[in-house]
Amino acid sequence: MKWEDRRRSDNVQDRRAGGGGGGRRVMRVGGLGGLALIVGVVIFGAATGTDVSGVLGLLTGGGGQASSAPASSEALGGERAEFVSVVLADTEDAWGRIFQERGQRYAPPTLVLFRDQVDSACGMQTAATGPFYCPGDRHAYIDLSFFDQLEQRFGAPGDFAQAYVLAHEVGHHVQTLTGIGQRVRQLERGRSETQRNEISVRQELQADCYAGIWAHFAQRGDLLEAGDLEEGLRAAAAIGDDTLQRRSGRRVAPESFTHGSAEQRVRWFRTGFQSGDMDRCDTFAGL
């Protein structure tokens, strides 16, 4: 992908330094005076039986401020953080044009970078969850170490494979804006687990199709290079439910799928990529 020297998004929060909480202010102390203050707090706690861990956390954080305000590209730090910021900006441009053509206004999501765990409107989540979107706060969350897993565990290397993951989460945000998320919750009421799984698959496949739509516009914007599409298709196949079940040594059980098979994920991503048309992404037909 030709992502260098492109616009970075302003809608990124970096919570990695704050231990996942976000918005916590950290006092900076240094020198002998700071050390004396820390020792004094410890002695006070020991003498009175008071829990001073919170105060010590503020004093020893040493990281300035872990702010929930949008982070600058310098504050984000690291090539991966800059990369996802560029990809997010490109999704903003693409979906902004799409919504405008449909007579609507696109409100972009916030991307939260975290490490190990993060508190969201959908509850406390760990990195084991993988990248996720929370409709409650309209934030997408990612621990950037997931990209290592994508390459090493799932066998899907490449920067476009990483971009596909982010574009899929943005696809869920588009579903929130268009009311699909609310429709899914209504459809799930009173259904069996197998039926709810089927609804979940349809929702995930639509997010894949929407990721393909972004890729369609990214190609038109000269962001893609030779081999990028294949990286995205490989990633879609690598995280298909059947692929994951086989890799874990389990039997393939379609009734337990929640995201779709490798073939389905590839097909719907390709549909979005080839058409660039939201109306071609109706995975809910027949429900």
N, C-alpha and C positions, 0 to 999 in steps of 0.2 A: 504494500500500500504506500502511496505517495502522500504521507500524512505530515511530514516535516514542513515547517514554515506556514502552517495553516492556522486558522482561527481557533483559539481555545474557548471552551464554554465558561461562562461566569457562574454556571449553576452546579458547582462542585463544592462539596464540603469534605475536608480532610480531617477525619476523627482518629487517625492512626496513632497520633502522639498522646491522645487523651484516654487511651484504654477502652475506647468504644463508647464512652458515655456521651461525649459531645457537649460543647457549651460550658465546660468546666474551666474556670479561671485558675491559673497556677501562679503562685507567688514565686519570684526568683530570689534566692538568697545565696550569698557567697561570702568568701573571706572568713576571718575569725569571728566577726560579729554574727554572721549567719550561722556558723557552727555553734556558737554559744547559745543562740536562740533555740536551735534544734535540741541541744543537750538539755537546756532548761525545760523545754516541753516534755522531754522524756522523763526527767526527774520528777516533774510535777505529776505526770500520769502515774508513775510508780508510787509516789507518796500518797496520792489521793484515790487511787483505784479508778481513775477516769480514763475512758477510752479516748486516746488522742490520735488515733490512726488517721482520722480525717484531716486534722490540722497538719500532721506530718506529711500527708499526701500533698497538701497545698504547698508546704515549705520545700519539699524535696523533689517536686515534679520536675524542676529544672528545664522544662520545655517551653517556657513562656506561656502561651495561651492556646488551649485546644478549643477553637471557636467554632460555633455553628454557622458563622457567617461564611459567605462564599470565599473560597481560598484562591489566591493568585497562583499563577503558574509556578512562580518561585517557591511559594509556600508548599505547593503540592510535592515538588521534588521528585526526581527520578523519571526515567524515560517512560516507564509504563503509565505513570500517573498523567504525564503529558499526553501520551497516546490516547488514553480513554477520554481525556478532556477534549481532544480534537475530534474523536469519533462522536462524542455527545454533541459537540457543536454542529457537526455535519447532520446528525439526526434532527437537530433543531431546525436547520435550514430546510431539509427535505420535508419534514412534516409541517413546517410553517407554510410552505408553498402548497402542499396538498390540501391542508385545511382551508387556506385562503381560496383556492379554486372551488372548494365546496361551500363557500360562503360562511366559513367558520373561522374562529381564532384559535390557534394552537398555543396552549400554555405548557411549556416544557417541564419535565420532571427535574428534581434535584438528584444528583448522583453523590452518594456518600461512600467515601473510601474508609474502610475500617480494618483493623487487625484483630484476629482471634474472635472477638465478640462485639456485638453492637446492640444498643437499645433502640427500638423502633416503635412506631405506633402499632405494629403487629407483634410486639413483645420482644424480649431479649432473644437474639439469634446468635449462633456461633458460626465460625467459618465453615464448619462441616455442612451447614445448610446449603452452601454454594451461593452464587449471586441470586438475589431475589428482589422482587418489587413489592412494595407495601402500599395498597390503595388508601390506607388510612391516613398516611401523610404525603402520599404521592412522591415518594422517594424510591430510587433504585439503590441497592446496596451491593458492594462487592469488596471482598478481601482479595487484593491483587495476586496473592499467592495461588489463587485458583487457576491462574494461567499456567503455573507450573504443572498442576494436576492435569489440566487440559492436554498438555503436551506429553507428559511422562506417563500418566495413568490411562488417559483415554486415547492416546495416540493421535492427537489432532493439533499439530504444531502450526505456527504461522500467525502473523498479526491479523489477517482477516478472520481467522477462526476466533480470535479474541474479540474482534469487532462484532462478529455475529452474535456472540454471547450478550454483549451489551445491547445490541440492536433488538434482540429478543426481549430483554427486560423493558426497553422503551416501548416495544410492541404492547406489553401489558399496560403501560401507561396510556397508550392510545385507546385501549379497550376501556379503561376507566373514563376517559374523556368522552367516548362515544356511547357510554351506557352499557357496554357489553358485560363489564364486571358485575353490575347490578343485576343484569339479566341472568348471569350464571348463578348468582346466589339464589335467585327466585326459582330457577330450574332445579336446583339441588334439593329444595325443600321437599321432604316426604319421600325422597328417592332412596333406593337401596344403595349399598356401598358400590356395587358393580355399576349401577346407573350413574352414580356420582363420579366414578372414575371415568366413565365414557364422556361425561360433560367436561371434566377436567382435561381430557385428551383434546377435545375439540377447542377448548380455550387455548391450550398450549400450541396447537397446530396453527391457530390463527395468529398467535404471536410470532411464530416462525414465518408465516406468510408476510406479516408486516415487516419483519426483519429483511425479508427478500425485497420488499418494496423500497426500503431504505437503500439496499444494495443497488437496486435499479437506478436510483437517482445518484448514488455515489459513483457509479460507472459513468453516467452522463456528465458528472462533474470532474471527471478525470482523476478520481481518487484511487481507482483500482488499477492493479497491474496484472500482467499475465500470471495465471495460476492462483489468483486470489479467490475466484469463485469456487475452484476446486477445494481450496482450504475450508471455505464455509460449508460446502456440501459434506466434506469429510467430518467436520465437527458435528453437523446435524446428525449424521449417521452414527457417530461415536457415542452420542448421548441418547440414542433411541432406547426405549425401555427394553426391547428384546436384546439389544446389544449388551446393555448393562446386566441383564439377568444371566445371559450366557457367560459373561466375564466373571460373574460372582459364583458360577457353578450351579445356578438354579435352573429349573426348567422354565421355558418361556410360557408365561401365563397371561394371555391377552386381556383377560378379565381384570387383571391387577394393574394394567397400564394406567399411568396418570399423565404421561407426556406424549405418547405416541411411539410407534415403531420407527426404526431407522428409515424404512422406505417411506413412511408417511411424512416424517420430518423433512427428509430430502425433497419429497414431491411438493410439499407446501411452500418450503423456502424457494424452490425453483419457480413455483407459480407466481409468487410475489415478485421475484427478480425479473421474470420474463414479461410480466404484464404491467407492473408499476401501478396497479389498479386495486384500490381497496375493495371494490365490489366483487373482485375475483377471489376474495379471501373469506367467503362465507362458509366456514366450516361447520356452522350450526344448522345447515339446511336439513329439514326433516324432523327437527325437535320442536 
